[in-house]
Amino acid sequence: MQEIVVSRRADATPHAAALIEGLRDIGYSLETAISDIIDNSITAGAHRIEIVTETYSDEPYIAIIDDGEGMTEDELVAAMRPGSRNPLATRDEPDLGRFGLGLKSASFSQCRRLTVVSRRSGQTSAAIWDLDDVAERNEWAVQLPDHFDLIPGIEKLGQKGTLVLWQKLDRLTGGYSHNAAKRAEVINQRIAETERHLRLVFHRFMENAKPLRILLNERLLRPLDPFARKNPATISDPEEKLTLIRGDVEIQSFTLPHHKQMGKTEWEDIGGPEGHLKSQGFYLYRGKRLILHGTWFGLCRQSELTKLSRVRIDIPNSMDADWKIDVKKSSAQLPPVVRDRLKKVIERILAGSKRTYSKRGQKLVDHERLPMWHRIQADGQIRYRPNIEHPAFADFADSLPPDLRRGFFNCIALVGASLPIETLHADMAGTAEQIVPDRVDEDTLAQAVQATLSVLLGARKDIKEIKSLMKDVDPFRSAWEDTERIIAATIETKEDK
């Protein structure tokens, strides 16, 4: 390319007041902003990070204090400079930074006054960015206070470490600047939402042999493992490695247990506020820090049958450009060189997830188990039809005269033809685990148990096998204790006779 001859240059230094205000709108949320500050603490070797919030005072604040290596005054001033690191520069492996913007842009997205106090080797330094001061002076100049005693949270700083203090929380008031109670309510709600995000994003650091401890207002946060690896019913595939020019991509797929194999609290905790349907997919980690989750990168659709599938992807920080990691470290794009490998992974792990559901569902329509419903698949359609040969139906029908028997089977057919398909589909797509069988009274259950038991005994099956068959189908499964009691009473009555 032929170079253009340049004979003149003009000063294009950005106006401080305009550009620093622009840094506020990169797109951080409270949770991604706090996560960015914690990244710096981890890079500084911190083992304990404490988040302190004061929301009820006239001057609310959020403070993040760590026990990392701390900084000298020169290092602190450099860290306060927007764009303090070139994103193209090579970073050490544990370095979670990206553009050298995180401390500033994350903080400005939530507050107008950022104070950083750092202590190393007994020496304390402090620097302040106040956006109102910058607007007045229009200068790229941080304030360097001589006294630190009045800085909120300073008393929690140890022999070494760093305090990041956010004041003038204009982005967190929810419009209630002059209503202290409402303002506190809004901020506290945002902090509560942030808690789960931190437990998830940094869970691998919190699970280490020498774990990172994150405290929120003196309460220790528990790691949230999205793969439920401690649950014995979780299925994990062997780890795969894709070697590329800038490093290795490590891939491991997991299939979560069916919700019947997990406690309700654990199931809801892992699924989060949006549920498991939105939580399936790839979980991208950069240096063990979660960057992005709950997406298939457009390689397949989120569906009810695949909601148990989750794939861990680990990349080093040397691949930031390939994955287009953004400033907030909360979004990424799939490199074409990785796409083909992930397509094969998806085909395999989705099949495993489908088996988990279909195997359980197959028991409910297995003819040997005498199900209440038959699943009929033909002509590209699937229908569910009441099983009129079920002992509960057949036994009752035999006791009816022919004219009433015909009417009875017509009623059963109408029930089958009136399934609320659209409503079931909507419920299954949203909160399938909340759909449960209707309860039946004692008399109805006893009739069904006795009729089914009579047929299975007539087929020369022993009690152990009969219980195994009945336990997997409703209404017996959902009322198993009562079913067992009725079985025992029926057997005892037969033996007495």
Beta strands, then each sheet from edge to edge (+ up, - down):
strand 1: 48-54
strand 2: 61-66
strand 3: 113-120
strand 4: 123-130
strand 5: 161-167
strand 6: 213-216
strand 7: 219-220
strand 8: 235-236
strand 9: 240-244
strand 10: 247-255
strand 11: 281-286
strand 12: 289-295
strand 13: 309-315
strand 14: 373-378
strand 15: 381-386
sheet 1: 4+ 3- 5+ 2- 1+ 6+ 7-
sheet 2: 8+ 10- 9+
sheet 3: 8+ 10- 13+ 11+ 12-
sheet 4: 14+ 15-
end
